[in-house]
Amino acid sequence: MTHSSLSPAPTICLLRLSALGDVTHVVPLVRTLREARPQAAITWVIGKGERRLLEGLEGVRFVEYDKKSGLAGMRALGRELRALGLADGRFEALLQMQVAARANLLSAFVPARRRIGYDRARSKDLHGLFVNERIPDRPGIHVLDAIGSFCEPLGLRQTQVVWDLPVPAEAREWARAQWPQDAVPTLLISPCSSHTVRNWRAERYAAVADHAAQRGWRVVMCGGRSQLERDTTDAIMAAMSHPALDLVGKDTLKQLPALLERGQLLMTPDSGPMHIANAMGTKVLGLHAASNPARSGPYSDLRYCTDRYDDAARKYLGKPASEIAWGTKIEHDGVMDLIGVDDGIAAFERYRADHPGT
């Protein structure tokens, strides 16, 4: 299929509601589409928080859908999209990049001639009933690459990965004001995933943080406003022997990328901040046991991740990771206990070995 399969000024609708990490993975696809078709009119159906993160992404019109609004909200979204004045009342293509049942149903309210979805292996919740084309079945690839392949039925290829997230100058000014601009390297810790079973023990975070502080690093806690994040941060700081700067709940979604950009290394489980930090060029000490870092770890660099996914597969599923379905999540209670403090410290020291002077 060639570029001729996409008109010079196509109307394209992206449907990816959540979560923060996943919408970050979509940004390189937007860059690819706009590079190939600068005149493209791109509309993105997205969730509220995710829109706040990406507001200002050039060349994209965001249409927000509130998951709590149910069927009435879906009908309202359909009316809003039909009011855009599309040629023949439909988008040239819908890229349906979410397979959850709600997203599949919502896609039915998007008027589009071509409805491109996931390959059969990645489909679920009747996804195939809502699409009429599929991306290539390419197993064993990162989530970002799977999302990037949505341009292939349109005759394009994502040959480079560019984020360039929209970060306002005032967000960077706020981030610069949080700690001195000096030669002290900074370890950021964002301790919580929205999947609570992926979260590590507070005393283990504290042990790695103390190790970093003993090496002359600044430790900065960051995270959202949930009670879980507040309680986890309090527990980490109480267990630490060294002080840490507590910024949990103090930033906005627009300030978060600027904050993550200022650190040398972010320690976090598989989470939105992991992928935002990666997009901003910050290295990630990812904590992986419940999920496979090769599929959903920091896209650019896995060198500083801990990886106990195979151990988890053997313990909880009775077989090595190589013998289970790609993308299997091993979200069992206690799975993150497979990652020891020594694993975290070893990952931290790998970073230091690669970056002399830190």
Secondary structure as GFF3:
##gff-version 3
##sequence-region A 1 358
A	DSSP	three_ten_helix	3	5	.	.	.	ID=ss1
A	DSSP	beta_strand	11	15	.	.	.	ID=ss2
A	DSSP	alpha_helix	20	36	.	.	.	ID=ss3
A	DSSP	beta_strand	41	46	.	.	.	ID=ss4
A	DSSP	alpha_helix	48	54	.	.	.	ID=ss5
A	DSSP	beta_strand	60	64	.	.	.	ID=ss6
A	DSSP	three_ten_helix	67	69	.	.	.	ID=ss7
A	DSSP	alpha_helix	70	82	.	.	.	ID=ss8
A	DSSP	three_ten_helix	87	89	.	.	.	ID=ss9
A	DSSP	beta_strand	91	96	.	.	.	ID=ss10
A	DSSP	alpha_helix	101	107	.	.	.	ID=ss11
A	DSSP	beta_strand	112	117	.	.	.	ID=ss12
A	DSSP	three_ten_helix	120	122	.	.	.	ID=ss13
A	DSSP	three_ten_helix	127	130	.	.	.	ID=ss14
A	DSSP	beta_strand	133	134	.	.	.	ID=ss15
A	DSSP	alpha_helix	143	148	.	.	.	ID=ss16
A	DSSP	three_ten_helix	149	154	.	.	.	ID=ss17
A	DSSP	alpha_helix	169	176	.	.	.	ID=ss18
A	DSSP	beta_strand	186	189	.	.	.	ID=ss19
A	DSSP	three_ten_helix	196	198	.	.	.	ID=ss20
A	DSSP	alpha_helix	202	214	.	.	.	ID=ss21
A	DSSP	beta_strand	218	221	.	.	.	ID=ss22
A	DSSP	alpha_helix	227	239	.	.	.	ID=ss23
A	DSSP	beta_strand	245	246	.	.	.	ID=ss24
A	DSSP	alpha_helix	255	262	.	.	.	ID=ss25
A	DSSP	beta_strand	265	269	.	.	.	ID=ss26
A	DSSP	alpha_helix	272	279	.	.	.	ID=ss27
A	DSSP	beta_strand	283	288	.	.	.	ID=ss28
A	DSSP	alpha_helix	293	296	.	.	.	ID=ss29
A	DSSP	beta_strand	306	307	.	.	.	ID=ss30
A	DSSP	alpha_helix	309	312	.	.	.	ID=ss31
A	DSSP	pi_helix	313	317	.	.	.	ID=ss32
A	DSSP	three_ten_helix	321	323	.	.	.	ID=ss33
A	DSSP	three_ten_helix	335	338	.	.	.	ID=ss34
A	DSSP	alpha_helix	341	354	.	.	.	ID=ss35
###
